[in-house]
Amino acid sequence: MTSPEAPPVLSTPATHVFEEQTAVSFKTPNSRLSDDQLYVTYEIERTIAEIRKEGFSRVALQFPDIMLPDAPRVFEALSEGLDSIRSSSNQQRPQSTDSERFVNGVEKLSMTSEKLPAMRLYILADTSYGACCVDEVAAEHINADAVVHYGRACLSPTARIPVIHIFTVQQLQDQSSLHQDFEDFYVDHQAKVILMADVAYQDHLERITGLLQSRGYSNLYMTNIMHDPSSPLPNRTVPNEVEADPSKLKEWQLFHISDPPESLLLTLASRLASIRIYPTSTRDDERYREPFLASTSRALSRRYALLTSVSTASIFGILINTLSVKNYLHIIEHVKSQVQAAGKKSYTFVVGKVNAAKVANFSEIGAWVVIGCWESSLIDSNDFWKPVLTPFELELALKGDSERVWTGEWSSDFQSILQESTLPGDHTAWRDGDKAGGAIDGKEDRELDPEEESAPPDYDLRTGRYVSLTRPMQASRLSASAGTNPPSDSLIRRARDDLAVVGGEASPGAEYLRSKRIWKGLGSDLDIAYEDEGAAIEQGRSGIARGYKDEEDEKWMGTIRQSTSYS
């Protein structure tokens, strides 16, 4: 597989403008929930109780796009419920006699004069990042005390704002077919099977488990929701024997209700004996896919081919796809340390929702690493010009060909990476040693000697070509050490692999700008000699688009001329 010679076309072809894809969702576009269904689906009573219990006064309601049509009705239902509780609490005060007021005067003044605070609700109609994550950024813009998150969620721990998760209860169309499909899958009634469902269908698990147990299945385990993406079953409880020995999870099979996200499927592929999926997506109120046995071998092979293709990349871009997941700053520093220890350069980008058009503007980046929740960090790279990896895949990509071993295990939760990874303490020692005089741990840096054996050459595994600059930051060490020598008037030829230096730091990005980009911009740290002096600076137009100042002046002068001609 060869890399493209030019960036891909990032606009929609004209022939696709009027094409419409058939929407597949939980409900048909024209369906409207009744008031009773709305209260049950969005758990209005529980939400009101949670808000009143915690004493929140400013609450943000975060809806995914598919639930936005119901947002105004949910807002009104919550407002009416909270206002009724507040008004009834303020009106129903105990009546006391004059003697009681006299005896308990001070206490009465402090107790009965208390009123419940006024509630303010806000609808967050657009998320800063993924819909599965809590949008703390938008909530902080309105100084919210808490966020009510609706729909399916990744349940990643947040850093600053309390969260109330409302998973929205969804109905199973045909449960009788589910029971029959389960019996067709598992003929042996003694098989160890874990029952797991998407958060929207969690309420159905208890009834399904009881019915299957009544039919003779004795080794069933029903999972419950927990907030721990690092669990052997992400955000789910596990059997007691698996808690004691996680390797025993391999003895269990999984029956999953609803299509799991790809990140969850890849994570569980190497941990369970098998995974069978019961789809719940419908079209015209009918299930259009039959239950099937999940297979991830092809998807895992694509991910492994992707990470091996970036082993010779010299510049990595770190895409921050979350500002609310706990410890996201720690994983950013962890990734930077890994890239630096490999002798490569990294740049950090905050672009909001990641798409191909945004990252294609930075052609000097050889590969991207996404820092996000355990679901949103997995991005299909087919539409991107350069590969997009997860922090787990980056660790494998930075290893040498002899050290890189693919076991089939895959993970997207960076919390577990922080817990398991132990970076050697000398990953950044070489840079400190260079600044201190070129010694590391009391020994001379042998890489400064050109006669020493260099690292083995790097070849692109896809093209077979030799790559000369896979470790730009190691090449810059020669230049940095040369700067400690006293100045001389002698001319010194620049080494072939020396990088451009900006502010005393080697910059592969500046080197790319100097060597490959034709247009250097209006100004640069490099010496650029312009042929023309440029045009003189003139004052531009002012005003707004519907009427600039010069246009208003011309209209006014025309009115004066017209009135003068009439007179």
N, C-alpha and C positions, 0 to 999 in steps of 0.2 A: 504494500500500500504506500503510495507516494503522496507527499504533501502537495497541495495545489500551488500553482505558480502565481496566482493572483487571488486577492480576496474574493469571496463569493458575492453574488448579486444579492443585495439586502432588501430589495423592494419586491412587492408582490407582482407577478406577471399580470399583464392586462387581461389575459384570458380567464383569470381566476376572480375577477372583480365581482361578477354576479353569481358565482357558485356559492352555495350554502351547504354546510355540512349538517347532517342530521344530529341533533343534540341527544345525548344519552345522559340521563340524570335520574334522580330518585323519583321525580314526579314530572308529569307532563307540563309544558309551559303554560297551558290555560287553566291548570288546576288551582283552586283557591281553597285554603283551609277554612273550615268553619271556626266560630269563636271557641267552641269546646276543643276542637283539634289544635287550635293555636295555643291554648293554655297548656295542653298536654305536651305538644311537640316542643315548645320553647320553655317549658317548666316555669311558668310565670310565678306561681306561688312560691316555689323554692327560691327563685331569684329574689323576690321581694323579701322573703325571710332572711336570706343571707345578707342582703344590703342593710336591712334594719338591724340585724344582729351585730354586725361590725360597725355600724354607725357611719357608713360612707355618705358623704353629701354631694360629691361630684363623681358620677359614674359614666364611663365610656362604654358604649355597646358596639362591639366589633362583629360585623357580619361578613361572611364570604359573598362573592358576587352572586351565587345562585340563590341566596336567601335575602338579597336586598329588597325584592318586592314585598316581603313580609315585615321589613324593618319598621315602617311607620305604625303598623298595627301593634307590633310588639312594644314599641315606644309608648303608644297610647295606653296599652294594657298595664304596663309597669307604672306609668305616671298616675293613672287612676287608682291603682292599688296602693301606691305609696302615699298619695294625697289623702285617701280615705283613712288609712291608718293614722296619719298625722293629725287629721282633723278630729277623729274620734278620740285620740289620746289627749288632745288639747281641751276637748269639751267635757270629757268625763272625769271631773275632778271631785273628790269627796267634799261634801258640805260639812262645815264645822261650826259649832256654836261660838258665842262671844267668849265664854270662859275658856274654851279650847284655844281660840285665837290668842287670848291673853297669856295662857300658860305656855303655849308652843309658838309664840309669835315669831321669834327669829328663825326657828327651824321651818315654820310654815312658809315664811317668805322665801327661803332658799329652796324649798322643795316644790311647792305648788306653782311657783312662777316659772318653772322650767318648761320650755317648749321644745318640741322636736325640731331639728334644723330643716330648712327647706331643701328639697332634693333637686338636683340638676342632672338631667340625663343628656347624653350626646351620642349621636350615631357616627361611627367611623365607617364611611362608605368606601374608602380606598386604603389598602394596607401599604405600608412602606416596603415590605418585603413579601414573604409568602403568607398565604391565608391561614396556614396551619400554625403560624407563630403569633404570639401576642405582640401587638404593635405598641410597644411602650413609647416609641418616639411620638406618634400621633397623640397618645394619651397624655404625654407630658406637655404638649402644646396647649391643652385645655386645663392643665393642672388637675387631672383626674386623680381621685383617691383610689380607684380600683377600675378594673376592666372586666366586663362580662364578655367572654369569648364564645361565640356560637359556631356550631358545626364541628367537623372532625379536627383534631388538634394533634400536634406532635408531642405535646406534654413536656416540652423541654423546660427545665427550671428557669424562671425569670430572675432578674437581678434587682429590680427596684420596686415594682408595683404589684400589689396583690391581685390575684386573678380568680374569677368564678367561671368555671368551665361548664357550659351547657352544650351537651353533645347532640341535642335534638333527636328525639326518639323517632326512628323510621320503622315502617311496617314491612314485614316479610309477606310477599304476595301469596306464596303457596308453601306452607310449612309441611304439608303432607308429602310433597315431592322431596323436601329436604330429608325427611326421615327415611324415605325409600332409597334415595341416593346414598345416604350414609350406610345403610345395610348392604347395598350393592358394593360399596367400596370396602367395607370391613366385614368380611364373611366370618372371620374368627371373632367370637364374642369376648375372648380373653385378651385381645390386642390392647396395647397401651396407646390410648388416643387422647390428645389434648384438644379440647374444644375452645376455639378462640374466635372472636368476632371483631369487626370494626367497632369503634366507640359508639357509632349511631345505632348499632344492633346489639349492644351489650345487654340490654334489658330482656332480650329473648333467650339468652343462654340458659338461665336457670330452668325454664320450662322445657326447653329442648333436652337438656341433660337428664332431667327427671323422667321424661318419656323414654329416652333411649335406655336408661338404667332399668326401667320396668320391662323392657324387651330383652333383658339378659346381658347387657354390656356392663361388666363389673369393674373394668379398669379405665374408667373415664375420669378426666380431670377438667373441671371448668375453671377458666382463668378469670381473674378479677383485675380491674384497672388499678394501676399504681403509677406514681409519677417518678419513674426511674428508667430513662432510655438505656442505661448501662446494664439492665437486667438481662439474663440469658434469653428471655422473651421480652423484648423492649416494651416497657410500660405495662407489663403483665406479671402476675404472680406465677410461680412455678411449683411443681410438686415438691414435697418435703425431701425426697431422696435427691432431687436435683439441687436443692439448696445446700445440702451437705457435700455433694459431688457433682459439679456442673457437667462433667463428662457423661453422666448417665442420661443426659437429655437426648443423646444419640439413640437411646432405646425407644423413644417415644415417636409417634406419628402425630401430625397436626392436621386438623380439619378446620379450615378457616372460612368463616361466613363473610362474604363480600370480597372484592378484589383488593388485596393488600398493595400498598405502594411498592415500587420496585426496590427502594432501599431496604424495606423490611424483608422482602422476598430474598434478596441477595444475602442479607444478614443471617436469615434462618436456614439458608440452603445447606450450610456446612454443619449446622448444629442439631438437625433433626433427621430421623430416618427417612421421612417422606413428607410432602406437603400436598394436601388436596384442597382445592378451592371451590367453594360454592358461590357462584356469581349472583349478585342481587340487582345489577343494572338492568333496567327494563326499557323497552321501546313499545309504545302503545299499550302499556299496562301488561305486557307479556315479556317473560324472560327470553332473551334472544341468544343466550349462550348456555351450554350444558356444563355441569361440573367437570373438572378436569384435574389431572395430576400435574402439578407445577414442575417445570424443568428450567433450571437456571444455568446449565452448562454453557450454552451459547452466549448468554449475557455476561457471564464471568470471563469467558475467553475474550470477548471484546474489551472488557475492562483491563485485562492483563496485557493485551496487545497495545492498548492505549498508553498504559504506564511505561511499558518498555520503549515506546516510540519517543518518549520525552527524556530518556536517560542522557542524551547528549545535548539537551537544551541548556543554554548558558544563562538565560534571564527568565525568572519566574515572576508572574503577577499574582498577588494575593488579593482575591476579591472578597470583600467583607459583605456578606449577605445577611447579616443580622446585627442589631445593636441592643438586643434584649436578652439573648440567651446567656445564662450564667457562665462565667469564665471564658467568654469569647476573646477577651484581651490576652489571657494567658496562652490560648492556642495560637494567637497571632505571633506572639513572641517565640513560642515553641517552633513554629514553622520558619520564622526568620532565622532562628539559630540553626535549624537543620540545613537550610539552604546555604547559609554562610559557612557552616562546617564542611560542606561539600565543595567549597570554593566557587560558589555561584552567587549571582546577584538577585535580589528580590525588590519589587516595588509594590506598594500597598495602594489599593483603589477602593473607593466607596462609591458605588454607582446605583444604589437602590436595587430595583428588580433587574436581575441579570438577563441580558438578551444578546444576540449575536451582533447587532448593530453597534451597541456600546463598546464591546471589547474589541471590535475590528478596527477601532480608531488607533489602537496601540500595536502596530505591526511589529515592533521590536521585541515584544514579549514572545518567548518561545513556548510557554505553557502557563496555564492558569490553575490556581488552587482556590477552591471556594470554602470560605469559613461561614458556615450556617448551621441550622439545626440538622438533626440526623436524617431528616427527610429531604429538605431542600438543597443539601449540599451535593446530592447526586444529580448531575445535569448531563443530558445526552449531548455529546459533542458533534453530532452529525451536522448541525446547522452552524457550527462555529469554525472559524478559520484555524484556530489552534486548539489543542486538547485541553479539556477541563477536568481536573482531578479533585479528589477528596484528600484531606490530610493523611488518612490511612494509606492511600495509594501513593502519595508523595514519599512516604517513608520507604516504600519498596522501590520507587523509581530512582531514589538517590543512592541506593546500594549498588555495589559493583556487580558485574555479571556473575561472578563466582559466588557472591553472597546472597543474591536475590533468589529466593526459593518461593514458589507459588504453591501453597497448600490448599487452595480453594476457599480458605477462610476470608471473609470480607466484613468490614465494619464501616459505618458512617458516623458513629457517635464519637466526637472528639473528647468527650469527658473521659471515656475509657482510655483513650490514647494518653491523656495527661496523667492518669493514674498508673498506667503500665510502663510508660516510656521513662527511661532514666538516661538523660543526656550526660555524656562524660563532661567533667568539669573543664577540660581543656579545649572545648569547641571554639571558644573565642580567645584562647590564650595566645594564639599566634599573632593576632592583631595587637593585643596588649604588649606582647614581646617586641614586636617591631617598633612600637612607639617608645618602649623603654630602652631600645638600643640594639635590637636584633637578637635577643636571647630568649629562649623559651625554657622555663624550668631549669635555668642555669646552664643550658647547653646552647651552642650556636645553632642557628637555623641552617641546616644543611642544604635546604632548597635554594639558598642564595648562591651556592657554588654551582656554576654552569657545568662543571665537569662531573657532578654527581649524576647517578642514574635518575632519569626522570620517570614520571609515572607512565604506565603503559599507554600506548596510543588508544584513542577513542574512535570507534567506527560507528556510523549510523547503521543500525541493524536492518533498516528498511531498504536503504540504497547501497550499502556496502562501502560508502565513501568515507574517507578520513575526515574527522572533524577537528580542526586545529584549536578552536577556542571554546572548549566545553567548560573550563574552569577559569573564568575571567578574573576572579578575585585572587586566585593564586598567582596568576601572571602579573597582577598589579603589585605584588609584594616585592618583586625585583625593582620596580620603579620607586616604590616607597622607601626601600632601603638605600637606594642610590641618592635619595634626597638628603640623607643624613651626612653625606660627604661634604667637605668644604667646597665652596663654589670655585669654578675654574673657567678660564677664558677659552679653553680648548673646545672644539666642536665635537659633539658626541652624537653618533647616529642613533636615532630612535629604534628601539627593538621592534621586531615585526609584530609581536603580540601585546605591546604596551597599550594601555587604554587611556582614553582622555580622562583628565583629572579635573573635577569641579569642586572647589572649596576644599582642596586637599584630600578628597576622597575619589577613588577610582570609580568611574561611572560608565558601565557598559551601554547605558541608554544614550549618553553623550557620544560615545564611540560609534554607535549605530547611526546617530544623527550626522556625525561627521563623515562617515564612510559610505553610507548608502542612501541617505536622503538628499534629494536634489535641492529642494527649497529649504533653507535654513531658518526661516522665520524673520521677523522684524529685528530681532536682536539675539545675540548669542554670546556665551562665554568664550567661544572660539573667535579667532581673528578672521573677520569677513571683510573683504574689500568690495564695496559696491561701485559699479561703473557710473551710475547717475547719482546726483545729489538728492534727487527726489523732488516732489512738488511742494510748493509752499502750503503751509497749514492755513486753511480758511475756516471761517465760522459756518457751521451747517444750519439746516433748518430747525426750527423749534416749534413746539406745539404738539397737537395730537393729530391722528391720521385723518379725521374728518374735517379738519381745518387748520392748516399750518399758519404761522404768523404772516408769512409773505402772501399766502392766498387770501387771508382776511384783509390785508392791506389793499390788495388789488381789487377785491370786491367792494371795499369802502370807497376807493378812488373811482370805480366805475359808477357807483351810486351818485357820487358828487357830480361827475360829468353828466349823467343822465338828468339830474335835477337842474343843472345849469342850462342844459339845452332846452328844457321845457320852459324855463323862465325867460 
